[in-house]
Amino acid sequence: MYFISIYLHIKIIVYKVYVMELKELSAPQLEAAANMLRAIAHPMRIAILSFLEDDESMTVTEIHERLGIEQSTTSHHLGILKDKGVLVSKRVGKNTYYSLKHNSLSHIVNCVSKCTDYSGS
């Protein structure tokens, strides 16, 4: 039930962001938004978004060290987020830096933070 509440809050924020800018969403835009939300809907991926909101861009190594999970698992989560248009990457030498594709995605992280303060009463 708790994750459903977070998911609904995130959907509302995404809807408000798009409606404020576009007034009306096309079917492809709705599908893209739903895909992004599905990609974000994982505890590790929410944490990644939170890190990137704070630090703006990070390498796979920096993210995996902060998450405390295997680097291959971190790369898997980053790949999903990038594939669904949540993140972008930039190669600099041997490192790949990840960042949020849209600044408005930081609103989702803020929403999730507020939802986690929910006491259930």
Secondary structure, DSSP 8 states (H G I E B T S, - for coil): -HHHHHHHHHHHHHHHHHHHHHSS--HHHHHHHHHHHHHH-SHHHHHHHHHHHHHSEEEHHHHHHHHTS-HHHHHHHHHHHHHTTSEEEEEETTEEEEEESSGGGHHHHHHHHHHHT----
